[in-house]
Amino acid sequence: MTLHLSPVIRLPRMSVAQETCAAGERVVPEETPIALTYNGSTHAVMMASPSDLEDFAIGFSLSEGILSDPADLLSMEILEHDLGCEIRMWLSERSGSSYRMRRRAMAGPVGCGLCGVESLAEASRPVDPVTGSLRLQPGAIKTAMADLSGAQRLNREARAIHGAAFWRPEEGLVAIREDVGRHNALDKLAGALARTSEPCSDGLVLLTSRVSVEMVQKTARMGAPVLVAISAPTALAVRVAEGCGITLVAVARGDAFEVFTHPERMNLQPAQGTKLR
């Protein structure tokens, strides 16, 4: 369906400089509640940009382990309401049965939000190790991040929207998705690649945000061996990237970047007295 909601909106504002003001407008990002339902049950309500919602639904479902294969999604319907959007999804018998068991396992006292050993384990679900023979020249990081910046159409308008992209050394930018939420942008990217059966073992995931553990987990489930971000990672993100085999590159700005894990994928020339791990 065609949504009437726009990911950006133009709003009036007063511009103040040197104690004088002027009327004008500013393009700002829209933020919309998106309800995701499976087989008639609401699973989550996320705040997101109202764009590329099919990609978001599939990417979120894969990242959360609700789907193991996009083919297990039998149908999808996107409904626009006064208060937001609803994405209705119907799962195959295999995924539907697994989803019902998961919901029963998570049911119980929830007075404090994330409660109990089961919930903590759910939040720290392990991911399969990432492999691949990809090797990179240092200049590829600068080129990839420049390509990402140049392709952020929505952010050029609103200046407040995250981007996530997939990039290959041989062909450049393969896909990019944008959203007010960094997690949502990455889920949309994962969904877009999954819908076209695009392999990820030979390329880089690029982010315009910091790297939290969830971003590493989502990248690992995509099977991408390298994650590059403009900002710094958390300590847990570094530990998880090390454990699952992802080369984590962060603080990537201009010619400079920092490699936190698995530098063997980078063709680096160490300074005198420096040993690569």
C-alpha positions as CSV (number, residue, x, y, z in Angstrom):
1,M,0.0,0.0,0.0
2,T,1.0,3.6,-0.4
3,L,1.5,5.4,2.9
4,H,0.5,9.0,3.3
5,L,3.1,9.6,6.0
6,S,6.3,11.2,5.0
7,P,9.7,10.4,6.7
8,V,10.4,14.1,6.9
9,I,8.2,17.2,7.4
10,R,8.7,20.9,7.0
11,L,7.8,22.9,10.2
12,P,7.8,26.7,11.0
13,R,10.5,27.9,13.3
14,M,12.2,31.1,14.5
15,S,15.9,31.5,13.7
16,V,17.9,33.5,16.3
17,A,21.4,34.8,15.7
18,Q,23.2,37.7,17.3
19,E,20.0,38.7,19.2
20,T,17.9,39.0,16.1
21,C,15.3,36.6,14.9
22,A,13.7,35.7,11.6
23,A,10.8,33.5,10.7
24,G,11.4,30.4,8.6
25,E,11.1,26.7,8.2
26,R,13.1,23.6,9.1
27,V,12.9,20.1,7.7
28,V,12.7,17.7,10.6
29,P,12.4,13.9,10.7
30,E,9.0,12.3,11.4
31,E,8.8,9.7,14.1
32,T,5.9,7.3,14.1
33,P,4.8,4.4,16.3
34,I,5.1,1.1,14.2
35,A,3.2,-1.9,15.7
36,L,4.6,-5.3,14.6
37,T,2.1,-8.2,14.9
38,Y,2.6,-11.9,14.1
39,N,-0.3,-14.2,13.5
40,G,-2.7,-11.7,15.2
41,S,-0.5,-11.0,18.3
42,T,1.3,-7.7,18.9
43,H,5.0,-8.3,19.5
44,A,6.4,-4.8,19.7
45,V,5.7,-1.2,19.1
46,M,8.8,0.7,17.7
47,M,9.3,4.4,17.1
48,A,10.6,4.6,13.5
49,S,10.6,6.6,10.3
50,P,7.6,5.7,8.2
51,S,9.6,4.5,5.2
52,D,10.8,1.2,3.8
53,L,8.5,-0.6,6.3
54,E,8.5,-3.9,4.4
55,D,12.3,-4.0,4.8
56,F,11.9,-3.0,8.4
57,A,9.5,-5.8,9.2
58,I,11.6,-8.5,7.6
59,G,14.9,-7.2,9.0
60,F,13.4,-6.9,12.5
61,S,11.9,-10.4,12.3
62,L,15.3,-11.9,11.2
63,S,17.2,-9.9,13.8
64,E,14.9,-11.0,16.6
65,G,15.0,-14.7,15.5
66,I,11.3,-14.8,14.7
67,L,12.1,-15.7,11.1
68,S,15.1,-17.8,10.0
69,D,14.2,-17.4,6.3
70,P,12.1,-14.6,4.6
71,A,10.2,-17.4,2.8
72,D,8.6,-18.3,6.2
73,L,6.7,-15.0,6.0
74,L,3.4,-16.0,4.3
75,S,1.9,-12.5,4.0
76,M,2.3,-8.9,5.2
77,E,-0.2,-6.1,5.4
78,I,0.7,-2.5,6.4
79,L,-2.2,-0.4,7.8
80,E,-2.0,3.3,8.4
81,H,-3.9,4.5,11.5
82,D,-4.4,7.9,13.0
83,L,-1.8,7.1,15.7
84,G,0.8,5.3,13.5
85,C,1.2,2.2,11.4
86,E,0.5,-1.5,12.0
87,I,2.5,-4.2,10.2
88,R,0.5,-7.4,10.2
89,M,2.5,-10.5,9.4
90,W,1.5,-14.1,9.1
91,L,4.1,-16.8,9.6
92,S,4.4,-20.3,8.2
93,E,3.5,-23.3,10.5
94,R,7.2,-23.8,11.3
95,S,8.0,-20.2,12.3
96,G,4.5,-19.8,13.8
97,S,5.0,-22.8,16.1
98,S,8.4,-21.6,17.2
99,Y,7.1,-18.1,17.8
100,R,4.2,-19.4,20.0
101,M,6.7,-21.4,22.1
102,R,8.9,-18.4,22.5
103,R,6.0,-16.2,23.6
104,R,5.0,-18.8,26.2
105,A,8.5,-19.0,27.5
106,M,8.7,-15.2,27.9
107,A,5.3,-14.9,29.7
108,G,5.2,-14.3,33.4
109,P,5.8,-11.5,35.9
110,V,7.1,-8.5,34.1
111,G,6.9,-5.7,36.8
112,C,10.4,-4.4,36.2
113,G,10.6,-4.7,32.4
114,L,13.5,-7.0,31.8
115,C,13.2,-9.7,34.6
116,G,14.8,-13.0,35.4
117,V,17.5,-15.2,34.0
118,E,15.4,-16.1,31.0
119,S,14.9,-12.5,30.0
120,L,18.6,-11.8,30.5
121,A,19.5,-14.7,28.3
122,E,17.0,-13.6,25.7
123,A,18.7,-10.2,25.6
124,S,22.1,-11.8,25.1
125,R,21.2,-14.4,22.5
126,P,24.4,-15.9,21.0
127,V,25.1,-15.5,17.3
128,D,26.8,-17.9,14.9
129,P,30.5,-17.1,14.1
130,V,31.1,-14.9,11.0
131,T,33.5,-16.2,8.4
132,G,34.7,-15.1,5.0
133,S,37.9,-14.4,3.1
134,L,37.4,-10.7,2.7
135,R,40.5,-8.6,2.9
136,L,40.6,-4.8,2.8
137,Q,43.0,-2.0,1.9
138,P,42.8,0.9,4.5
139,G,41.6,3.3,1.8
140,A,38.5,1.2,1.4
141,I,37.2,2.5,4.8
142,K,37.4,6.1,3.8
143,T,35.8,5.4,0.4
144,A,33.0,3.4,1.9
145,M,32.1,6.0,4.5
146,A,32.2,8.8,1.9
147,D,29.8,6.8,-0.2
148,L,27.5,6.4,2.7
149,S,27.5,10.1,3.5
150,G,26.8,11.0,-0.1
151,A,23.8,8.6,-0.3
152,Q,21.9,9.8,2.8
153,R,19.1,11.6,1.0
154,L,16.8,12.0,4.0
155,N,19.6,13.1,6.4
156,R,20.6,15.9,3.9
157,E,17.1,17.2,4.3
158,A,16.6,16.8,8.1
159,R,20.1,16.5,9.6
160,A,18.8,14.1,12.2
161,I,18.5,10.7,10.6
162,H,20.8,7.6,10.9
163,G,21.9,5.6,8.0
164,A,23.0,1.9,7.6
165,A,24.5,0.7,4.3
166,F,26.1,-2.4,2.8
167,W,29.2,-1.8,0.7
168,R,31.4,-4.1,-1.4
169,P,35.0,-3.2,-2.5
170,E,34.3,-4.3,-6.1
171,E,31.1,-2.4,-6.7
172,G,30.7,0.2,-3.9
173,L,27.4,0.9,-2.2
174,V,24.9,-1.9,-2.7
175,A,22.0,-0.7,-0.4
176,I,21.3,2.0,2.1
177,R,18.4,2.6,4.5
178,E,17.7,5.5,6.8
179,D,15.6,6.0,10.0
180,V,15.5,8.1,13.1
181,G,16.5,5.1,15.0
182,R,20.0,3.5,14.4
183,H,18.6,0.0,15.2
184,N,15.7,0.5,12.8
185,A,18.0,1.7,10.0
186,L,20.1,-1.5,10.3
187,D,17.0,-3.7,10.5
188,K,15.7,-2.1,7.3
189,L,19.0,-2.7,5.6
190,A,19.0,-6.4,6.7
191,G,15.4,-6.7,5.4
192,A,16.3,-5.1,2.0
193,L,19.2,-7.5,1.5
194,A,17.3,-10.5,2.6
195,R,14.4,-9.8,0.3
196,T,16.8,-9.8,-2.7
197,S,18.8,-12.8,-1.3
198,E,21.9,-10.6,-1.4
199,P,24.9,-12.4,0.2
200,C,26.7,-10.4,2.9
201,S,29.9,-12.4,3.4
202,D,31.9,-10.3,1.0
203,G,31.1,-6.8,2.2
204,L,30.9,-4.2,4.9
205,V,28.0,-2.9,7.0
206,L,28.4,0.9,7.5
207,L,26.7,2.9,10.3
208,T,26.4,6.6,11.1
209,S,26.1,5.9,14.8
210,R,27.9,4.5,17.8
211,V,28.2,0.7,18.0
212,S,26.1,-1.0,20.8
213,V,26.1,-4.8,21.3
214,E,22.7,-5.1,19.4
215,M,24.3,-3.5,16.3
216,V,27.1,-6.2,16.3
217,Q,24.5,-9.0,16.9
218,K,22.4,-7.8,14.0
219,T,25.4,-7.5,11.7
220,A,26.5,-11.0,12.7
221,R,23.1,-12.4,11.8
222,M,23.4,-10.8,8.4
223,G,26.7,-12.7,8.0
224,A,28.8,-9.5,7.3
225,P,32.4,-9.9,8.4
226,V,33.2,-6.2,8.8
227,L,31.3,-3.5,10.7
228,V,32.3,0.2,10.3
229,A,30.9,3.0,12.3
230,I,31.4,6.7,12.5
231,S,31.4,6.7,16.4
232,A,32.8,4.6,19.1
233,P,31.7,1.2,20.3
234,T,30.7,0.0,23.8
235,A,33.0,-2.4,25.6
236,L,30.4,-5.2,25.3
237,A,30.1,-4.6,21.6
238,V,33.8,-5.1,21.3
239,R,33.7,-8.3,23.3
240,V,30.9,-9.7,21.2
241,A,32.5,-8.7,17.9
242,E,35.7,-10.4,19.0
243,G,33.8,-13.6,20.0
244,C,31.8,-13.9,16.8
245,G,34.6,-13.0,14.3
246,I,33.6,-9.6,13.2
247,T,36.2,-7.0,12.3
248,L,34.9,-3.9,14.2
249,V,36.1,-0.6,12.8
250,A,34.9,2.6,14.6
251,V,35.6,6.3,14.9
252,A,35.9,6.2,11.1
253,R,36.2,9.8,10.0
254,G,38.2,10.9,6.9
255,D,41.5,9.1,6.6
256,A,41.5,8.0,10.3
257,F,39.7,5.0,11.9
258,E,40.3,2.6,14.8
259,V,40.2,-1.2,14.5
260,F,39.1,-2.9,17.7
261,T,38.8,-6.6,16.7
262,H,40.1,-9.0,14.0
263,P,42.6,-6.7,12.3
264,E,43.8,-9.6,10.1
265,R,41.1,-8.6,7.5
266,M,42.9,-5.3,7.1
267,N,46.1,-5.0,5.1
268,L,47.7,-2.7,7.6
269,Q,51.3,-1.6,7.9
270,P,52.1,-1.4,11.7
271,A,54.2,1.4,13.0
272,Q,57.7,0.4,14.3
273,G,57.4,-1.6,17.5
274,T,53.6,-2.3,17.0
275,K,52.3,-5.9,16.7
276,L,48.9,-6.6,15.2
277,R,46.8,-9.0,17.2
